[in-house]
């Protein structure tokens, strides 16, 4: 928990994800999805949380959260996952782990990078070929953002494209997909190179931005080179 606790500072947006143990399905029917969405509502009433996006898939879920206070993200997610596990075990008479380790949480820069993550989350069912149109998936925030107001959906802290549906359906580049996936997989900041390095240093997340295969020591020369990188380019 220490990495998540350090990164869960007030006002910082985070891309949160958890996957079923051994990638097994966690949500088996509509009642499972609906119950989990219900827990999101209960969680927001129990401990105020800005919920900027959500998408519940058969074996995982994505959330974009912006906590009001330091440490709220960890407390909120602990309650949510504990409540879900209790329901799941009661319904399916299961034992053992349901989720694959701790949830992942990746800080997001509050500019166009946030829009990229919101699109990634709400486009997920389309990418997985569960629907022909992303807005047809019932258990996502896309409907609430584009048609049906939902009190659970908090306003985005940055302006989003007016043609949001078109933006969501626009094909993403492989480079964009790779960066978002690596960020959430490693729990590393997602933003431009200067912001990413600065945030990783401030939150104690430097290990999440080191190139894979490099020695664990992240020398000052490498840090200076990353700071000098042109915004928009990889350090």
C-alpha positions in Angstrom: 0.0 0.0 0.0 2.8 2.6 0.5 3.2 3.5 -3.2 -0.5 4.2 -3.6 -0.7 6.0 -0.3 2.1 8.4 -1.4 0.5 9.0 -4.8 -3.1 9.6 -3.4 -2.7 13.4 -2.8 -5.7 15.8 -2.8 -6.7 17.1 -6.2 -4.5 14.7 -8.2 -6.4 12.8 -10.8 -5.6 9.1 -11.0 -6.4 6.3 -13.4 -7.4 3.3 -11.3 -7.7 -0.3 -12.4 -8.1 -3.7 -10.9 -8.3 -7.1 -12.7 -9.7 -10.4 -11.7 -7.2 -13.0 -10.2 -5.5 -14.9 -13.0 -7.5 -12.7 -15.4 -10.7 -14.6 -14.5 -14.1 -13.0 -15.0 -15.4 -11.2 -12.0 -18.7 -9.9 -13.4 -20.9 -12.7 -14.8 -24.3 -11.2 -15.4 -26.1 -7.9 -15.4 -26.8 -8.1 -11.7 -23.1 -8.2 -10.9 -22.4 -5.1 -13.0 -25.3 -3.3 -11.5 -24.3 -4.2 -8.0 -20.8 -2.9 -8.5 -22.1 0.4 -10.0 -24.3 0.6 -6.9 -21.3 0.3 -4.7 -19.7 3.2 -6.5 -22.8 5.3 -5.6 -22.6 4.1 -2.0 -18.9 4.8 -1.8 -19.3 8.4 -3.1 -21.9 9.0 -0.4 -19.8 7.4 2.3 -16.6 9.3 1.5 -17.0 12.2 -1.0 -14.9 11.5 -4.2 -14.8 13.1 -7.6 -15.6 10.2 -10.0 -14.5 11.4 -13.5 -15.1 8.2 -15.4 -15.8 4.5 -14.9 -16.1 1.4 -17.0 -16.8 -2.1 -15.7 -15.7 -5.0 -17.9 -16.1 -8.8 -17.5 -12.7 -9.3 -15.7 -11.6 -5.8 -14.7 -12.7 -2.2 -14.2 -11.3 1.3 -14.8 -12.0 4.4 -12.8 -10.7 7.9 -13.0 -10.8 9.5 -9.6 -9.9 12.9 -8.1 -9.8 12.8 -4.3 -10.7 15.8 -2.1 -8.1 15.0 0.6 -4.7 13.2 0.9 -5.2 9.5 1.4 -8.9 9.4 0.4 -8.2 7.4 -2.8 -6.7 4.5 -0.8 -9.5 4.5 1.8 -12.2 4.8 -0.9 -10.8 1.9 -3.0 -10.3 -0.3 0.1 -13.9 0.0 1.0 -15.1 -0.5 -2.5 -13.1 -3.7 -3.1 -13.9 -5.1 0.3 -17.6 -4.5 -0.2 -17.5 -6.1 -3.6 -15.6 -9.2 -2.4 -18.1 -9.7 0.4 -21.0 -9.7 -2.1 -19.2 -11.9 -4.6 -18.3 -14.5 -2.0 -21.9 -14.5 -0.6 -23.4 -14.9 -4.1 -21.0 -17.4 -5.6 -19.8 -19.2 -2.4 -16.2 -18.6 -3.4 -13.0 -18.6 -1.3 -9.6 -17.2 -2.1 -8.6 -14.2 -4.0 -11.0 -12.5 -6.4 -8.8 -9.6 -7.5 -5.3 -9.9 -8.9 -3.2 -8.2 -6.1 -3.6 -4.5 -5.2 -5.4 -2.1 -7.5 -3.3 0.0 -9.8 -3.4 3.8 -9.6 -1.6 6.1 -12.1 -1.5 9.9 -11.6 -2.6 11.9 -14.6 -1.5 15.4 -15.7 -4.6 17.7 -15.9 -4.4 18.8 -19.5 -5.0 16.9 -22.7 -3.5 13.8 -21.1 -6.6 13.6 -18.9 -8.8 13.6 -22.0 -6.7 10.8 -23.4 -7.3 8.6 -20.3 -11.0 9.4 -20.2 -11.3 8.3 -23.8 -9.3 5.2 -23.1 -11.6 4.2 -20.2 -14.9 4.9 -22.1 -13.7 3.3 -25.3 -12.8 0.0 -23.6 -15.9 -2.0 -24.4 -15.6 -1.0 -28.1 -11.9 -2.1 -28.2 -12.9 -5.4 -26.6 -15.7 -5.8 -29.3 -18.4 -6.2 -26.7 -20.5 -3.5 -28.5 -20.7 -1.9 -31.9 -20.8 1.6 -30.3 -19.1 2.5 -27.1 -22.2 4.3 -25.7 -24.1 1.0 -26.0 -22.2 -0.4 -23.0 -24.5 0.1 -20.0 -21.7 0.0 -17.3 -19.6 3.0 -18.4 -19.7 6.7 -17.8 -20.0 7.5 -21.5 -23.8 7.6 -21.5 -23.8 10.0 -18.5 -21.3 12.2 -20.2 -23.1 12.5 -23.5 -26.8 12.0 -22.9 -28.2 10.9 -19.5 -27.1 13.1 -16.6 -25.8 11.0 -13.6 -25.0 12.4 -10.2 -22.1 10.1 -9.8 -20.2 11.7 -12.7 -18.2 14.7 -11.6 -17.3 17.5 -14.0 -13.9 17.2 -15.7 -11.3 19.6 -14.3 -10.2 20.3 -17.9 -12.2 21.2 -21.0 -13.1 18.2 -23.1 -13.8 18.1 -26.9 -17.3 19.3 -27.6 -17.8 16.3 -30.0 -16.9 13.8 -27.3 -18.6 10.8 -28.9 -16.7 11.4 -32.1 -13.5 11.8 -30.1 -14.1 8.5 -28.2 -14.7 6.6 -31.5 -11.7 8.1 -33.2 -9.0 5.3 -33.6 -6.1 5.7 -31.2 -2.5 5.4 -32.2 -0.5 2.5 -31.0 1.9 4.9 -29.3 -0.9 6.4 -27.3 -2.3 3.0 -26.3 1.1 1.8 -25.3 1.8 4.8 -23.1 -1.6 4.6 -21.3 -1.2 0.8 -20.7 2.3 1.1 -19.5 1.3 3.9 -17.1 -1.5 1.9 -15.5 0.5 -1.3 -15.5 3.4 0.3 -13.6 1.4 2.8 -11.6 3.5 5.6 -13.1 2.5 9.2 -13.9 0.9 9.9 -17.3 1.8 13.2 -18.8 4.5 15.1 -20.6 8.1 14.2 -19.8 8.8 17.1 -17.5 5.6 16.7 -15.5 6.0 12.9 -15.4 9.5 13.1 -13.9 8.6 15.9 -11.5 5.6 14.0 -10.3 7.4 10.8 -10.0 10.1 12.5 -7.9 7.6 14.2 -5.7 5.5 11.1 -5.0 8.3 8.6 -4.7 7.4 6.9 -8.0 10.7 7.0 -9.8 10.9 3.3 -10.2 7.7 3.4 -12.3 9.4 5.7 -14.9 12.7 4.0 -15.2 13.2 2.2 -18.6 12.7 -1.5 -18.2 16.0 -3.4 -18.1 18.0 -0.4 -16.7 19.8 -0.6 -13.4 17.7 0.4 -10.4 20.0 3.4 -9.7 18.5 6.3 -11.6 21.4 8.7 -11.9 21.3 12.5 -11.8 22.5 12.6 -15.4 19.4 10.6 -16.6 17.1 12.8 -14.5 18.7 16.0 -16.0 18.2 14.6 -19.5 14.6 13.8 -18.9 13.9 17.3 -17.6 15.5 18.8 -20.7 13.3 16.7 -23.0 11.0 18.7 -25.2 7.4 18.6 -24.0 5.4 16.1 -26.1 8.4 13.9 -26.7 9.6 10.9 -24.8 12.6 11.6 -22.5 
